[in-house]
Structures are given as C-alpha cells and as structure tokens.
C-alpha cells in the first residue's frame, strides 16, 4: 500500500494523479487534514484518511498498513516544521511503515540562510535516526516561483534583487511525476536524492532571457538588501514574507541551489522543463 500525505496540495496531488494512471485506486491511501477536500479521490476508489502533523497519535492510525509513505513537508511558515516532521516520522515508525519518502529541498543545510532548508536538514537527520528505510527527495527550487520572484520587471525594465546566484529552477509537475515513478519502483534509493533541472541559471540570465523574449532590454539590478526590503514592504508584502524571500536570494548567492543532477532526467526519460521555457512563457503572457 502506498500512502501519501498532503494530497490536496499542489505537489502531492499531482503525484497522486500520476500514480493513478498506472495504479489501481485500491492500492492508494491519502492522508489529509480535511477529508472533504479529497471527495473526488474517494469517488475514484482511493481510501481517504484524516491526519494532521500536529496530532502524531492520529497519524499513527492514518499510516497503518503503509508499505511506502510519501511525506510532504509542512508549508506553514508560522509553525515549527521540523518538530511537526519529527512527530510524523515517529508516527510512521510506530505504525511500522516500510519506507518513508520525504519531500525535501535542494540545499538542505543547517547553515542555509533559507529557513526551510534548515528544517529539511533537521528532518533528514530525524529520518536517519529513526531506523526506518528512507529517501529524501531533494527537489530543485520550484520554477513557478519565478512569476513573483522576478518582480514587476515589465513596468520597471529591470529585475531587482538583493543578491544573485545560480538556481536549478525545476518544474513542480516534473517533480511530482518523478516521485510517482520512484514510488512504483521495486527498489528505492536510500538517503538523499537530488532532483533538479539540467541547468542552474543566475538571475542575470533570467533577466536577459525575459528581455530577449519580450523584445526589449531588461536589466538586472542588484540592490542593497535593506532597500530591497523597503521596496517590498512599500509594495504591500507582509514583513514575514519579505524576510522569507530574502533568504531565497541569500541562499542563491551562497551557492546552496547551484547544483544540478541527472537523476530527474533519468527518472522522467526526457529533458525536464527548463527555466528558459518558464521565463519565455512569463514574458509572452
């Protein structure tokens, strides 16, 4: 039995959809906080169970019978994500789960300026200490984030960032499909697996591509962090979100998102979606 948490979220719902192309629905369990949001899956024959990372005791029951568990990372920026993940891992251990796959992130590192990367590193440590067979899917940074990370370049003629660095921007749907393919394998890899697009362009590259596709010059403007924060706050973004995003740029500058790996291309059997194609679609919109 394959059990998947967070199946009403964008990433793991896409993984469920990919799995159902080849898997009998009776072989799949989804664990969600609000089962009513997964009614369509229930109608297709998928077993829907209630489960919340904040309730490890309830999770143990939700994970019963799982040969493989795909554990999605918490996206609550106000929660102690690492603590929630540790509770879920303990519940998986108590339930006798056969193998845990966890949606980690490229650049998972306790020293990263990007807060979720520190949570991912702590979660991977918890998995390693759990005694469970485990795989950490170190996903490349989601490419759809470029829609807001590039800022209002159409109005200003410039991509304004507080720091620049290479990022292996990766399609979320490619990552969902890769997870489904891994779940269907007889033998799973152990430990971290890096899943990224083939290249890691800088923001300077992205700005240049946007300009080429839009038929105009688009500059890269690397500005002082404080000025960037003030501009973002003045544009109406919450301070917590601004500081969170600043960590993205700082980690990029530090090279935490620079690595690429052929594993995703091998799993998909094709070239992953490229950052260039994402920027082109944004520039044509």
Phi, psi and omega in degrees: 000133175259127179243135184230127176269164176061033187284358172261359174274166187298315185291302186285335172296319178295323177297317177302314181299320177295318180297321184290351174288338183227353185248139175293133182304333181291347180266007187234137173237135174244141180244120185223155179291322182239096183303334181296336180282352178246025181302323182295325177290320178299320180294336179273358177103006177277135177283127181250125179238147177277137178195143183221132180302335180283355180232076182303327180297315177294327179296324181304315178294322181293332183269356182304135176084004184279118171284321178225134182237121173264110186258111180278144179286148178292140177250016179275106183291345181263358183258164172276088188299319182299320179293319177299317181294321178298321177296319179293322179294319177296320178297321178296319178296315180297328181277354180074034179299140184286319182204133179254128170250129185240134179279091179271203184212143173304139180083016175301115187198134181296341182260004183290143174289345182272113190305314180300330179297326177289322176296319180297318179298317179295323179292320178297324176297319179294321177297316180297328182273352188283338186085356178276146165297136185211156175224129175258115178276097182279085185288140173295161182297131185299126185291334181293344177296340181299334181304324179253335180290332179285345176074190184277055186295333179296325180278321188266339184077013181210146169267111184259120183225155178275352179192157179234153178180166182283141179221130179273071182305129189227139180293130178298322180291324174301319181291323177296317179295320179297319179298319178297319180294320178296317181298334180273358182279151176293317183242130181258146174292153180253136178085200184288140173230122182271124182240104184222165168294175188283331185236161180232083180287157174272171176293332174298319176297315182298318179297317179298316180296319179300318179294318180298317182287322181280349179073035179208166179277130175235117183270162168258125181242101178270113187246167179301141183303317182296319178295318179299318180295318180296320177298317181294318178294320180295334179279359175097009180278140179297147184300320179300318179293324180294314180294322176301313182291325177303322178298329177298310182294320180296320179292323177298315179298326180280359177083012183290338181249016190278333187289149173233160184212142180282357186301319181295314179301320180294316180297318183283334185073022180199171176288130176296161175305138183261155175298325180299318181293325178293314179296319179300318181293323177294320182289334179274345185293000000 
